[in-house]
Amino acid sequence: MLTVDDDPAVSRAVARDLRRRYGQDYQIVRASSAAEALDALREIKLRGGRVAVLLADYRMPQMNGVDFLEQAMDLFPHARRALLTAYADTDAAIQAINVVDVDHYLLKPWDPPEEKLYPVVDALLEAWQSAGDRDVEEVKVVGHRWSAPSYKIRDFLARNLVPYRWFAADEPEGRRLLDAAGAGPEAIPLVVTPDGRALTAPTAGEVAAAVGLSTAPVHDFYDLIIIGGGPAGLGAAVYGASEGLHTVLVERKAIGGQAGQSSRIENYLGFPDGVSGAQLTERARRQAGKFEAEVLTTRDVVGLEARGPARVVRFGDGSELSAHAVILATGVSYRPLVAPGVAELTGRGIYYGSAATEGPACAGTDVYIVGGANSAGQAALFFSRHAREVTLVVRGESLERSMSYYLIQQLAAIGNVHVRTGTEVLEAHGTEHLEAVTLCDSKQGTRTTLPAGHLFVFIGAEPRTEWLDSAVVRDPRGFVYTGPDLLTSGQRPTGWDRDRDPFYLESSVPGIFAAGDVRANSVKRVASAVGEGAMAVTLVHKYLEAP
Ligand SMILES: Cc1cc2nc3c(=O)[nH]c(=O)nc-3n(C[C@H](O)[C@H](O)[C@H](O)COP(=O)(O)OP(=O)(O)OC[C@H]3O[C@@H](n4cnc5c(N)ncnc54)[C@H](O)[C@@H]3O)c2cc1C
């Protein structure tokens, strides 16, 4: 752990407090200027050491804490970072947190450290241990930079928080691994597990099973099946399992849902400095595991029905799983961008969502982000740290109607971010991968073709609940109606056979509930999704008491 502060008294105090609690397990290095701290970091790097936590004073002569942390990240990208600030600098520190990826800021003085310093450092260490450069037996992935299947596997591993090392198939180590697996270049992506098993061009399900993610339920019957592993589903899993319900959560892709893709969620209660979607997901997954909720990944639910008192879900492979109650928490998926060239280049320079795995690959390239809502703004902030230029392509006439004020302000302050309103993507060009985009300015009626390395799409979302068919009543866009929305002039929905109205989050079938973004008229936010997941569990209890 390294701490840097130009005030010797403060510097000594921080080091003393850190040593007292962490001295047994970590070496504490103290520096009194950014330059000295960078020298120390270079030395640690050369010695092959690792750095878990960096604590830097914000206001230092020559180089302030933010600039120091940015340079330190080049040496130790996995080290977790915190700024030490005086009360008067809080605003500047918060701005900095949004611009460079600082995990926390700590107000000086922090007495008592048990309350104000250690919980923060504990959280930093926890994040470093779960995602950082700890000693892990890594999964290896060999593939082509611009191959869509290779991208899918990398994205799958990253979103499921499985550390992996990437090798290009045309580099020596990549070729060596392919040779060792007896596989030709056509076999990519090649996945090599820590115990040496090689999988050529595997499905996500095969990779999940090989890296130890659960894909099959332990039992045939549960109290509660939750479909979807976003914030609503995870919220329901934590509350369900912690309140004694035998609970299984089924996720088709990666735990975390949309929130898992967010580079920084700033408005979730209890995280004043923001939290990355990956961090929130990792904590929620551990919390669900602690209460013994089963979590299955790569299982796509394609059918749901009531069979007597049981609620039965059917998977894509035809197998079934039953429970007393079901919570639908399937959220929403991105709406496709329809323009020539887009479908062909998806996964090869064009991505839906923020694809954080692509951050480093954007270095020095021009990045286009399509969309005008907060998710697009967050992505622009994120990629501005990697790309040469970032252009936000917005169909509407201004950002004010669709994006939060704080994000608009932050974007305006970044030199390499440009906003093009009243503009649409007309075409994407490229052979192997995306090379250029044609934009149309609707005000001026002009078309421009510009070089483009990456294009990220954030143009709204839809529930994709066609598979529910007529199982439960949905609105014309596919969102699931619940509770009071099911009553028409006080009349209960057709087929409703109970002597009570549907509970607030209950669908048109008793014992099937909906929570989060998939629910008609819900608020599309992390906090509300988590809240509805918890509330749905309370209603499941009520249902189980008197079905
Ligand atoms: C980039 C980005 C940034 C955002 N930032 C913020 C923010 O800062 N603050 C905020 O409050 N909100 C933010 N949001 C919105 C927030 O993430 C969503 O409102 C929230 O994730 C909704 O949670 P959910 O659980 O209802 O659905 P989702 O997060 O959509 O999760 C649904 C899950 O269900 C799975 N699933 C779907 N169908 C099936 C099926 N048939 N079988 C099995 N699994 C299935 C999906 O794979 C997915 O993992 C952001 C969204 C995005 C995309």
The ligand as an SDF file (V2000), in Angstrom:
LIG
                    3D

 53 58  0  0  0  0  0  0  0  0999 V2000
  -24.6910    1.4660  -19.4660 C   0  0  0  0  0  0  0  0  0  0  0  0
  -25.8070    1.6780  -18.4670 C   0  0  0  0  0  0  0  0  0  0  0  0
  -25.6140    2.5470  -17.4030 C   0  0  0  0  0  0  0  0  0  0  0  0
  -26.6240    2.7340  -16.4450 C   0  0  0  0  0  0  0  0  0  0  0  0
  -26.3830    3.5760  -15.3910 N   0  0  0  0  0  0  0  0  0  0  0  0
  -27.3090    3.7230  -14.4220 C   0  0  0  0  0  0  0  0  0  0  0  0
  -27.0600    4.5480  -13.2980 C   0  0  0  0  0  0  0  0  0  0  0  0
  -25.9970    5.1720  -13.1970 O   0  0  0  0  0  0  0  0  0  0  0  0
  -27.9990    4.6320  -12.3290 N   0  0  0  0  0  0  0  0  0  0  0  0
  -29.2010    3.9550  -12.4200 C   0  0  0  0  0  0  0  0  0  0  0  0
  -30.0010    4.0300  -11.4830 O   0  0  0  0  0  0  0  0  0  0  0  0
  -29.4810    3.1780  -13.4800 N   0  0  0  0  0  0  0  0  0  0  0  0
  -28.5730    3.0510  -14.4910 C   0  0  0  0  0  0  0  0  0  0  0  0
  -28.8450    2.2650  -15.5840 N   0  0  0  0  0  0  0  0  0  0  0  0
  -30.1500    1.5640  -15.6340 C   0  0  0  0  0  0  0  0  0  0  0  0
  -30.1120    0.3000  -14.7440 C   0  0  0  0  0  0  0  0  0  0  0  0
  -28.9350   -0.4290  -15.0270 O   0  0  0  0  0  0  0  0  0  0  0  0
  -31.3390   -0.5730  -14.9780 C   0  0  0  0  0  0  0  0  0  0  0  0
  -32.4810    0.1630  -14.6420 O   0  0  0  0  0  0  0  0  0  0  0  0
  -31.2810   -1.8410  -14.1070 C   0  0  0  0  0  0  0  0  0  0  0  0
  -30.1430   -2.6200  -14.4420 O   0  0  0  0  0  0  0  0  0  0  0  0
  -32.5260   -2.6910  -14.2780 C   0  0  0  0  0  0  0  0  0  0  0  0
  -32.3700   -3.8720  -13.5540 O   0  0  0  0  0  0  0  0  0  0  0  0
  -33.1930   -5.2070  -13.8750 P   0  0  0  0  0  0  0  0  0  0  0  0
  -32.6800   -6.2380  -12.9610 O   0  0  0  0  0  0  0  0  0  0  0  0
  -34.6440   -4.9000  -13.8790 O   0  0  0  0  0  0  0  0  0  0  0  0
  -32.8430   -5.5770  -15.3910 O   0  0  0  0  0  0  0  0  0  0  0  0
  -31.4720   -5.8250  -16.1650 P   0  0  0  0  0  0  0  0  0  0  0  0
  -30.3570   -5.0790  -15.5410 O   0  0  0  0  0  0  0  0  0  0  0  0
  -31.8030   -5.5500  -17.5960 O   0  0  0  0  0  0  0  0  0  0  0  0
  -31.1780   -7.3830  -15.9630 O   0  0  0  0  0  0  0  0  0  0  0  0
  -31.9890   -8.3750  -16.5530 C   0  0  0  0  0  0  0  0  0  0  0  0
  -31.2080   -9.6690  -16.6750 C   0  0  0  0  0  0  0  0  0  0  0  0
  -32.0960  -10.7070  -17.0810 O   0  0  0  0  0  0  0  0  0  0  0  0
  -31.4440  -11.5460  -18.0210 C   0  0  0  0  0  0  0  0  0  0  0  0
  -32.4610  -12.1960  -18.8580 N   0  0  0  0  0  0  0  0  0  0  0  0
  -33.2870  -11.5990  -19.7500 C   0  0  0  0  0  0  0  0  0  0  0  0
  -34.0970  -12.5050  -20.3160 N   0  0  0  0  0  0  0  0  0  0  0  0
  -33.7780  -13.7170  -19.7810 C   0  0  0  0  0  0  0  0  0  0  0  0
  -34.2640  -15.0330  -19.9750 C   0  0  0  0  0  0  0  0  0  0  0  0
  -35.2680  -15.2980  -20.8220 N   0  0  0  0  0  0  0  0  0  0  0  0
  -33.6890  -16.0400  -19.2710 N   0  0  0  0  0  0  0  0  0  0  0  0
  -32.6900  -15.7970  -18.3820 C   0  0  0  0  0  0  0  0  0  0  0  0
  -32.1940  -14.5530  -18.1570 N   0  0  0  0  0  0  0  0  0  0  0  0
  -32.7360  -13.5250  -18.8410 C   0  0  0  0  0  0  0  0  0  0  0  0
  -30.5650  -10.5960  -18.7990 C   0  0  0  0  0  0  0  0  0  0  0  0
  -29.4800  -11.2730  -19.4440 O   0  0  0  0  0  0  0  0  0  0  0  0
  -30.0990   -9.6200  -17.7100 C   0  0  0  0  0  0  0  0  0  0  0  0
  -28.8860  -10.0230  -17.1220 O   0  0  0  0  0  0  0  0  0  0  0  0
  -27.8670    2.0630  -16.5770 C   0  0  0  0  0  0  0  0  0  0  0  0
  -28.0770    1.1990  -17.6650 C   0  0  0  0  0  0  0  0  0  0  0  0
  -27.0660    1.0060  -18.6100 C   0  0  0  0  0  0  0  0  0  0  0  0
  -27.3050    0.0860  -19.7820 C   0  0  0  0  0  0  0  0  0  0  0  0
  1  2  1  0
  2  3  1  0
  2 52  2  0
  3  4  2  0
  4  5  1  0
  4 50  1  0
  5  6  2  0
  6  7  1  0
  6 13  1  0
  7  8  2  0
  7  9  1  0
  9 10  1  0
 10 11  2  0
 10 12  1  0
 12 13  2  0
 13 14  1  0
 14 15  1  0
 14 50  1  0
 15 16  1  0
 16 17  1  0
 16 18  1  0
 18 19  1  0
 18 20  1  0
 20 21  1  0
 20 22  1  0
 22 23  1  0
 23 24  1  0
 24 25  2  0
 24 26  1  0
 24 27  1  0
 27 28  1  0
 28 29  2  0
 28 30  1  0
 28 31  1  0
 31 32  1  0
 32 33  1  0
 33 34  1  0
 33 48  1  0
 34 35  1  0
 35 36  1  0
 35 46  1  0
 36 37  1  0
 36 45  1  0
 37 38  2  0
 38 39  1  0
 39 40  1  0
 39 45  2  0
 40 41  1  0
 40 42  2  0
 42 43  1  0
 43 44  2  0
 44 45  1  0
 46 47  1  0
 46 48  1  0
 48 49  1  0
 50 51  2  0
 51 52  1  0
 52 53  1  0
M  END
$$$$
